Amino acid sequence: MSRLAKVSKYRHTQASPNKAEMTFRDLKVNNLIWDCSDLIAANTRYMAFCWAGAGAGKLVVKPIDKPEKSNPNPPNICGHTGQIIDWKFHPFHESLLVTGSEDCTIRVWNIPEGGLTEDLTDAMVTHTGHGKKVGILSWHPSAEHVLATASMDHTIKLWDIEKGERQTITCHTDQIASVNWNLDGSLINTTSKDKKLRIIDPRSGDVVMETVAHEGTKTQRSVWAKRRDQIVTTGFSKKHERQLMVWDVKNMSSPLHVEDIDSQSGVLMPFIDEDTNMLYVGGKGDGNIRYYELWDEATPITELDCFSSSVPAKGLCLVPKTALDIKSCELARIMKLEVNACVPISFKLPRKTAANEFQDDVYPATFSSTPAITAADYFKGDNAAPKLTDMKPYWEGTAEERSAAPSILSMTSEKLVTEADVADAEKKVADAEKALEAAKAELEALKEKMASQ
């Protein structure tokens, strides 16, 4: 008797735009084109996107639950001297936002409680070090204030945003397209214009594994499914078809699965829900968001459905799990940035009992907003998986509300001493000793010449 085929419990998930009154309209979205960024970011309180206008890069930060008609000239973050091309909210501090720019700097901003009421021009801190524009930002999943940045100078830098640069990774020879951390922060993965998927030890800079991923020449992105320890990449085939691949981190000789999606030209943006193992994939320049489940079957991924819209997306981002409507069994919410609007797309699993009974099978403990280790601990060699928080209090309405008060960073100019620093100092000493010996020899020669005159 044949075994019945497994079916996903998420197969009935329905995607739909939120009510019209929850849509942000009359926006002047910047026409920025940067395939390595999602072009919008959100946390439980705010969303941020680039605003069109004269001058250098401008970033608008809006309360995510107040979609009133847009001010034609809203207050902006406008302290960069070049276009802002990537930005991310801090995972452990609601009010902190980091930006990367064409001016080669990384800046950390403190959002006032309630959002911006005037232009914000002074960053809490500005970090320099990259030689070209900074286009990718990625926060460590569990360590306080640890950030990875990638630049067009082909380097990745690790930062303690309070103390400054901590490490430079120089293994890439071409443009980096994505950077993602594993569960405990001991490894990162990258995709690059050279078509390679790499796994790197971020503190040593050593490449642990690498392989050729998609064979097409266009941008490929990736996301690390941390709890499954799998990597999903999106890119293009030799025939210019959009693809996704699922990789087992323990054996990257070939992908576990390759799926051809369609022949559209927009770069695909992948997002993973760590709690449900649902994967969301949307394309820049089209209105579709496909969603899948990663699971333990011979084919490691199953397609669930597709949200379709005639309005193309400029950017997409996932809203944190603790901001969802648990009583309506909302599994995910994606903020879809369009040319002049931002539309929340809700993914709900129809369950009649959701309002009266907590659905613990689809709401396991989620990643906490409290860090597991300090930046100092991490750079000393410690690793830690994210802390977890129970979702039931959010269904009950008893969860402690996270503070939106401005954060305080303990800024110092301390620089971590690395082996490279020691080697550089030793070389300077050796060079100085050689110069001293040469000077002594020249002095003796002059003395001998003078004595013989």
N, C-alpha and C positions, 0 to 999 in steps of 0.2 A: 504494500500500500504506500503510495507516494506521500511525502511530507508536504503539508500545505505551505504555500509560499507565505513568507512573512509579510505583513503589511505594517506601515508606519502609523502610529497613533496620532501623528500630526497630519495625516493625509486629507483631513477635512478643513484644514486651516484656510480661512478666507481673508483675502486682502482687500482693503477698500480705503479710499481717502477719508479722513475725519470730516466731521460736519463742516459746512462752509464757513461758519463763524470761527473755526479753529485754524483757518488758512491765513497766512500772512500775505497780503496783497500790496500792489503798487510799490514793489521794491525796485530799486535801481541796482541790479546785480552787475558787478564788474564782469567784463568780457574776458577775464583771465583764462588762459589756456595753459594748463600744467597737468599733464597726465599722471604725475606721481602723487598728487594730492586729491583728497575727496572733496575739497572746495567748500566744505561746511563742517562744523563741529558742534556738538551739543553735550550738555550734562543735564542734571535733573532740574536746573534753574534757568540756564541760558542757552542760546544758540548764537553762533558767530559765522559771518560770511563777509566777503569783500564787497565794498560799495563802490559804484561807479562815480567818478568825479575827477576834477583837475588835481594835479599834484601827485605826491608819492602815495604809496599804498595806504588804503583806508579800510579799516575793518569795523563792521557794525556788530555790536553785542546786544541782543534783545532778550528780555524775559521770555522763556519758552511757552509760558501759559497765558500770554497777553497779546494775542494777534490782532490788535487794533490797526486801523488804517495807518499806513506808514507815513511818518514825517518825511517830506521831500528832502530835508537837510538834517538828518539825525546826527547826534554826536557820534564821533568815530574814535577809534584808536588810530592815531596818525603820527606816531613818533619815528617811524622808519624813514630813511631817505631813499628807499627803493620799494618796489612792489612787494607786498607780503604774499608769499606763495604757498605756505603751509602753516597751520595753527592747530593746537590741541589744548583742551582743558586738562588741568592737573587731575589725576585720578583720585587724589586724597584731599584736595582743597578746592571747593566749589568756586571760589573767587579768583583763582589763579589761572591765567591763560598764557601759553608760550607761543611765540611767533617766529617764523624763519623768513628771511627776506633776500631779495636780490642785492641788498646792500651788504651781504656777507655776514650779518649779525644774527644772533638769537636774543630775543628780548622777552622778559617775564613781566606780565602786567597784572595789576591787582584791580579787579572789577568792584566798584562800590556796591554795597548792598542795594538791591533793587535795579541795578543796571546803570548804564552811563547816563548822566544828565548834562554833561558837557564833554568837549573833546578831551581825550586822554593822550597827552604828548610825552609824559615822563614815565619811562619804564622803571619798575623796581630795580631791575638789574639788566645790563647789556653785556653779553658775552661775545668776544671776538676770537678768531682763530682760524676759521675757514678762509681759503683763498678765493673762493668763488661763491655764487649764490647758494643759500641754504634752502633746500626744497623738500626735505623729509624730516619729520619729527616723530619720535616714538618713545613713550614713557615706559619705564620698567614696571612690570605688573604688580610688584610687591614691595619694592624698596623706595623709601621716601626720597623725593627730589632727584631721582636718577633718570637722566634723559639721554637718548641716542639721537644724533643728528647726522644727516647725510647731505653732501654738497656736490656741486658740479666739479669740484676739484678732485673727485673720485675717492674722497676719504669719508670715514665715519668717525665721529668723535663722541666720547662718553663724557657726560657732565654731571657733577653735583651742582645743581643750580645755585646753591648757597656759596660754594667755594670755587667753582670754576672748572676748567677742563681737567679731565682725569686720564684720558686714554685716546690715542689716535690709531685707527685701523686703516692700513694702507694696502690691502690685498687686491683692491679692484683697479682695473686699468681702463674702465669705461664707465659711462653714466650709471649710477645706482638708481633703481626704480622703486624699491620698497625695502623696508626694514621692519622685522617683527621679532618679538621675544618669545622664548618658550615659557613654560609654566613657572619655573623658579628663577628665571633670569640668568641661568648659567650659560645659555646659548642664544644667539640671534640667527635669523636667516635673512638672506637678501636675494633679490633678483636684479639683473643688470642688463644693459644694452648688449652685452656680449652673449646673451641668451642663457647664461649660467645661473643655476640655483645653488647658493652656497649656505652652509651652516658654519658659523664662526664662533670661537670662544672670544667673547667681547673683551675680557680683561687681558688676554695675552695677544689678541689679534690674529691668532692662528686659524687657518681654515681647517675645520674638522672633516668636512665632506663637501664635495661639489659635483654637479652633474649638469648636463645640458637639458634644459626644460623645453619650452616651446621653440619651434624652428623658425617661426615668422620673425620679421625684423621690427615689428611694432612693440610698444611698451608692454611688458608683462609685470603683473602685480602678484602679491602673495599674501596669505594670512596663515598664522599658526593656530591650529585647533589645539589649544594647550592641554586640555584634559584628555584628549585622545592621542596626543603627541603625533599628530599628522599635520602635514602642510598642504594647503590647497593653493595652486597657482592658476592664474588666468592669463591668457595670451592669444597668440595667433599661430596657425599652422602655415606650412609652406604655401598652401593654396589660399592663404589670407582668410581662412575661416576662424571665427572666435572659438576658443577652447577653454576647458578647465581640466586640470590634472590633480589627482590626489596622490600624495607621497607618504610612504612610511619612513619616518626619520631614521629608523634602525637599518634600513636597506634602501638606498637611493639609486641602485643600479638601473632601475626603471620605475615608472609610476605604477601605482596600484590600479589606476583607472585613468583613461583619457576619454573625454566627452566633447564631441564637436557640437557647438551650440547653434551658430548661424553664420551668415556671411556679412553681417554689418561691420562697419569700420570703427565704431567707438570703442575706446579702451574700457575693459570690464573692471568693476570695483567689487571685490569680495569682502563679505562681513560674516563673522562667525558668532553665533550665540552659544557661549560655553556651557550654558545650563541645559539646553535642549539638543545641542549638536546640530542645530539647524543652520544652514549656510544660505546667505542671501547674496545674489549676484545681480548687479545692475550695470547698465552701460551708459557711458557719457554720450549724449547726443541721441539717445532713444528713450522711450518711456516704459520699458519693460524691467520688471524686477522678478527674476526667477528665484524660487526657493526650494531647497533640498534638505535631506537629512543624511548626515554621516552615520553609518551604522556598521555592525559587525556581521556583515554578510559577504558572500563571494565577490559581489560587486559592492564596493564600500560606500556607495552613495546612491540615493534614490531621489528622483525629481518628484516634488510634491505638486507644484502648480506654478503659475506665472501671473503676476499682476501686470496688466497692460494699460497703457495710456497713450494717447496721440500726442501728448505734450512731452517733449524731450527733457531729460534731466541734465543739468549742468554739474550737479554734485549730489552726493547722498551721504548720510551718516546714521548710525544706530543710536537710539536714545537708551540711556542706562536702564537696566531691568527694574530698579526701584522706582522709576518714574511712570511705570505702566499702570493701566487700569486692571488690577488683579481680579476684581469682582466680575468683570466681563470676560475673563480669561484671555486677556490680551497678551500674546506671546512675545511680540516685538512691535516696535514702532520705528519707522524710518522717516527721517526728514528729507524730503525731496526738494532740492533747490532748482527752480526753473528760471526762465529769463527775467520775469518780474514778479515771482511769487515763491513762497515756500509752503509746501503741502505736506502735512503729516500723513503717512500711509500706515494704517493699523493692520496688524496680522492677528486675527482672533481665532481661537478654537471653539466652535459652538458647543457649549455644555450648559444644559439647563440648570444644573446644580451649582454653578460657579459662584453665584451671588450669595448662596447660603452655606456653602461647604468649600473649604479651602482645597484646591486641587494640588495636592502635594506631589503627585506624579509628574506634573509639568512645571512645578516651581520648586526645584531643589534649592538648597542653600547656594546663594550667589556670591560672587567675589565682593569682599567688604571694601568700604571706603576708608578703612584704617590700615596703614602700612604694616607689613610683617617685620621688616628690618629697617635700620637706618642706612643712609648712603655710606657712612663710614664703615659699617659692618659689611656692606656689599663690596666695597673696594678693598677690604681686607681679605676677601675670599668667601664670605658667607653667601649661601643661597637659601631661599625660602619660597614656598608656594604662597599664593595670596591667602589672607585670612578669609573666612566665610561668614556670611550673615544670613540668618533665617528669614525667609520671605513671608512667613505667616503673619508677623506683626504688620506688614504692609497691607495684607488682605484685611486684617482686623482694624486697621487705622490707628494702631498704637505704636508704630515705629517712631523712634526718636528722630526728629527732624534735623537734618544736617545744617550747620550754620552757614549762612551766606555772608557773614561778616568778613571784611577785608583781612587777608592773612598777613602774617609777619614772617619775613625771612631773616635769618641771622647771617648777614652778608659778611664775608671776610675775603681777603685777597690771597689767602693761603693756597699754595699750589702743591699738589701731591708730587713727591720726589719719586721718579721712576728709574728703572735701570738705564733707560736712554739718557736721562739727565746725568746720571753718574758717568756713563761712558763719554758723554759730551764734555763733562768737566775734566775727566782723565785725559782726553785728547788735547784739551786746551793747556793742561799742565805739561803734557809731553811736548807740545808745540812751543810752549814758553821756554822749557828747558833746552830745546834745540836752538832756539833763538838766542838764549843766554850763552850757550857754548860757542855759537858762531860769533857773538859779540866779544866774548873773551879772546877767541882766536884772533879776531881783527885787532883787538887792543894789543895783544902780544906782538903781532906783526908790526904794528905802528911803533911800538917801543923799540923793537929790534932795528927798524929802519932809522929811527931817530938816533940810536946809539952809534950806527955806522956812518952817520953824516960827518 
